[in-house]
Amino acid sequence: MEFLNGLLNELMSGDRPLLSFLFFLNIILLVLSRPIIGLIAPNQDNKTKVKLAQSLNILVLGFQIIDFALRRSFVDYDGGYLVNLGISLMVIYTGIFLYSLSGTFTRRRFGKTRNLDDKTLYIETYNSRLINILLLAVIVLTVIYSLIKVWGADSLLETTGIFGIFIAFLAFTSAIWAPDIVSGLIILNSEMIVDGDVVILEGHADEFIVARVTLIYVVLYDVRNNHRTLLRNTRFIQGRIDNLSRIASSDGIRQALKYNIGYPEFSEDPELREAELAAFQKNIGDMFTRSFEACDANNAIKVNRSKPFEWAMTNAGDYALEYTLWVYLDRIPNTKITATIRSYLMGAMYKINENVYAASVIEGVDLSTPDLVNARLTGADTPQ
């Protein structure tokens, strides 16, 4: 109890105003950490950030209490090291706080708004990212200068030496982070890819939702496998990117399904063959038409109901005739929910395939590909 009374008297006496300010500031930040971080990063899961901020506040408070205990226990200890360490942590904490706050402000001021999952969000643009980079440089230099002042390394030689080491570090590591920053600016400047877009990357068969384009990397949601993927900005724009959220016309996304249909058997009479061919083609047309009508009647299948299916024979092979069916899907909504995107892409295509099969059964069209059988007869007189 005597220890706590002594600590409180020192904090209230005003003999060490910096220590008093630091102590009460950490208590306030510890209590208000959740609403403060919620203000900086709205509409996000901030549990981890809150825990880190609270842990930092508790750590700085612990440094101050230990420093006070050492000064009371050892006469030769004049204090300063732990206090400076706590102040340094608070300076770094303040720098991170200011950068996060500036990011939120620049997105609101220079970014764009987009409705995602019935929420209005502010997304990054080229202008907001460029201002963020400039603010980051200013904040980092200010933090370094403040740390120099805290530890008393403020002579001209020491100050220039520390800044020289920092600049040399940036120069030697620029090949690692600079290309990603430039690539991120290219992505934002193109205005072709924003948060919530569904994309297909060259070399990857799966569809991805762009969750966030950060300074160094892009966060993606894998639609098919329902997990998160991280790609550096340079790798993200290395190859072709198909943006399924930016359709070329109001018809919707055009997808193709291929079916192998066996050759029909024809009579020897040319007139009968012509009638049989017409009947065969009519059955195929009726099959695809019936499948569209079934999809049109089912609201759960996300197809463009004003755009009927299109089909054509695209290949006459050795085994079967290849028919390609082109379908137009509904416009993909602005969402980051993978289940919703699956229902618009994979779910719709699977249901269309089921309806084509059902229509083929009704119309009597066999969708199984015939196999070529190569048979050879051998007799007793076959040479061994």
LINFEN-V913293 format. One record per residue. N is the residue number from 1. RES is the residue in one letter. PHI is phi in radians with two decimals (NA if undefined). Layout:
# LINFEN-V913293
N&RES&PHI  N&RES&PHI
This chain:
# LINFEN-V913293
1&M&NA  2&E&-1.09  3&F&-1.11  4&L&-1.17  5&N&-1.11  6&G&-1.14  7&L&-1.12  8&L&-1.16  9&N&-1.11  10&E&-1.15  11&L&-1.21  12&M&-1.55  13&S&-1.30  14&G&1.52  15&D&-1.22  16&R&-2.17  17&P&-1.09  18&L&-1.15  19&L&-1.15  20&S&-1.11  21&F&-1.09  22&L&-1.11  23&F&-1.14  24&F&-1.26  25&L&-1.12  26&N&-1.17  27&I&-1.13  28&I&-1.11  29&L&-1.15  30&L&-1.12  31&V&-1.33  32&L&-1.75  33&S&-1.06  34&R&-1.13  35&P&-1.16  36&I&-1.15  37&I&-1.20  38&G&-1.11  39&L&-1.25  40&I&-1.27  41&A&-2.16  42&P&-1.25  43&N&1.03  44&Q&-2.31  45&D&-1.44  46&N&-1.86  47&K&-1.07  48&T&-1.14  49&K&-1.10  50&V&-1.11  51&K&-1.13  52&L&-1.14  53&A&-1.11  54&Q&-1.13  55&S&-1.10  56&L&-1.13  57&N&-1.07  58&I&-1.14  59&L&-1.12  60&V&-1.13  61&L&-1.06  62&G&-1.09  63&F&-1.05  64&Q&-1.16  65&I&-1.17  66&I&-1.14  67&D&-1.09  68&F&-1.13  69&A&-1.13  70&L&-1.16  71&R&-1.16  72&R&-1.34  73&S&-1.54  74&F&-2.14  75&V&-1.19  76&D&-1.26  77&Y&-1.47  78&D&-1.69  79&G&1.34  80&G&2.18  81&Y&-1.14  82&L&-1.15  83&V&-1.13  84&N&-1.08  85&L&-1.12  86&G&-1.14  87&I&-1.12  88&S&-1.08  89&L&-1.09  90&M&-1.23  91&V&-1.12  92&I&-1.11  93&Y&-1.03  94&T&-1.13  95&G&-1.09  96&I&-1.12  97&F&-1.07  98&L&-1.14  99&Y&-1.16  100&S&-1.13  101&L&-1.15  102&S&-1.15  103&G&-1.09  104&T&-1.12  105&F&-1.16  106&T&-1.16  107&R&-1.11  108&R&-1.26  109&R&-1.52  110&F&-2.03  111&G&-1.51  112&K&-2.15  113&T&-1.67  114&R&-2.58  115&N&-1.52  116&L&-2.22  117&D&0.96  118&D&1.10  119&K&-2.20  120&T&-1.58  121&L&-2.05  122&Y&-1.73  123&I&-1.95  124&E&-1.22  125&T&-2.25  126&Y&-1.04  127&N&-1.15  128&S&-1.15  129&R&-1.17  130&L&-1.11  131&I&-1.16  132&N&-1.06  133&I&-1.11  134&L&-1.12  135&L&-1.13  136&L&-1.08  137&A&-1.10  138&V&-1.13  139&I&-1.16  140&V&-1.11  141&L&-1.13  142&T&-1.15  143&V&-1.10  144&I&-1.08  145&Y&-1.12  146&S&-1.12  147&L&-1.11  148&I&-1.08  149&K&-1.18  150&V&-1.09  151&W&-1.59  152&G&1.30  153&A&-1.63  154&D&-1.83  155&S&-1.26  156&L&-1.04  157&L&-1.16  158&E&-1.17  159&T&-1.12  160&T&-1.13  161&G&-1.13  162&I&-1.15  163&F&-1.14  164&G&-1.12  165&I&-1.09  166&F&-1.14  167&I&-1.15  168&A&-1.12  169&F&-1.08  170&L&-1.13  171&A&-1.16  172&F&-1.29  173&T&-1.76  174&S&-1.08  175&A&-1.16  176&I&-1.53  177&W&-1.80  178&A&-1.08  179&P&-1.04  180&D&-1.21  181&I&-1.13  182&V&-1.13  183&S&-1.10  184&G&-1.09  185&L&-1.13  186&I&-1.11  187&I&-1.04  188&L&-1.25  189&N&-1.21  190&S&-1.17  191&E&1.01  192&M&-1.73  193&I&-2.36  194&V&-2.31  195&D&-1.01  196&G&1.69  197&D&-1.29  198&V&-1.76  199&V&-2.24  200&I&-2.13  201&L&-1.69  202&E&-1.09  203&G&1.60  204&H&-2.18  205&A&-1.41  206&D&-1.50  207&E&-1.64  208&F&-2.27  209&I&-1.74  210&V&-1.32  211&A&-1.44  212&R&-2.89  213&V&-1.79  214&T&-1.65  215&L&-1.15  216&I&-1.99  217&Y&-2.42  218&V&-2.01  219&V&-1.66  220&L&-2.13  221&Y&-1.84  222&D&-1.33  223&V&-1.19  224&R&-1.24  225&N&-1.73  226&N&1.05  227&H&-2.42  228&R&-1.68  229&T&-2.26  230&L&-2.04  231&L&-2.30  232&R&-1.13  233&N&-1.02  234&T&-1.14  235&R&-1.26  236&F&-1.12  237&I&-1.81  238&Q&-1.15  239&G&-2.07  240&R&-1.25  241&I&-2.19  242&D&-1.69  243&N&-1.72  244&L&-1.32  245&S&-1.47  246&R&-1.95  247&I&-1.40  248&A&-1.40  249&S&-2.60  250&S&-1.34  251&D&-1.18  252&G&1.86  253&I&-1.28  254&R&-1.71  255&Q&-2.13  256&A&-2.14  257&L&-2.15  258&K&-1.93  259&Y&-2.33  260&N&-1.74  261&I&-2.07  262&G&-1.10  263&Y&-1.12  264&P&-1.33  265&E&-1.60  266&F&-1.99  267&S&-1.35  268&E&-1.40  269&D&-1.30  270&P&-1.03  271&E&-1.16  272&L&-1.18  273&R&-1.08  274&E&-1.12  275&A&-1.19  276&E&-1.15  277&L&-1.15  278&A&-1.11  279&A&-1.16  280&F&-1.10  281&Q&-1.17  282&K&-1.15  283&N&-1.08  284&I&-1.17  285&G&-1.09  286&D&-1.12  287&M&-1.10  288&F&-1.21  289&T&-1.14  290&R&-1.10  291&S&-1.15  292&F&-1.15  293&E&-1.10  294&A&-1.18  295&C&-1.19  296&D&-1.14  297&A&-1.41  298&N&-1.87  299&N&-1.19  300&A&-1.28  301&I&-1.59  302&K&-1.49  303&V&-2.03  304&N&-1.37  305&R&-1.28  306&S&-1.59  307&K&-2.21  308&P&-1.09  309&F&-1.12  310&E&-2.11  311&W&-2.60  312&A&-2.84  313&M&-1.40  314&T&-1.79  315&N&-2.84  316&A&-1.93  317&G&-1.60  318&D&-1.25  319&Y&-1.84  320&A&-2.73  321&L&-1.59  322&E&-1.68  323&Y&-1.92  324&T&-1.93  325&L&-1.88  326&W&-1.81  327&V&-2.15  328&Y&-2.02  329&L&-1.58  330&D&-1.11  331&R&-1.10  332&I&-1.22  333&P&-1.27  334&N&-1.40  335&T&-2.69  336&K&-1.92  337&I&-1.53  338&T&-1.13  339&A&-1.09  340&T&-1.15  341&I&-1.15  342&R&-1.07  343&S&-1.17  344&Y&-1.45  345&L&-1.82  346&M&-1.17  347&G&-1.03  348&A&-1.14  349&M&-1.16  350&Y&-1.13  351&K&-1.17  352&I&-1.09  353&N&-1.08  354&E&-1.09  355&N&-1.20  356&V&-1.13  357&Y&-1.12  358&A&-1.06  359&A&-1.19  360&S&-1.16  361&V&-1.15  362&I&-1.17  363&E&-1.49  364&G&1.31  365&V&-1.79  366&D&-1.54  367&L&-1.59  368&S&-1.40  369&T&-1.37  370&P&-1.14  371&D&-1.72  372&L&-1.56  373&V&-1.81  374&N&-1.86  375&A&-1.91  376&R&-2.41  377&L&-1.64  378&T&-2.14  379&G&-1.87  380&A&-1.21  381&D&-1.56  382&T&-1.16  383&P&-1.05  384&Q&-1.53
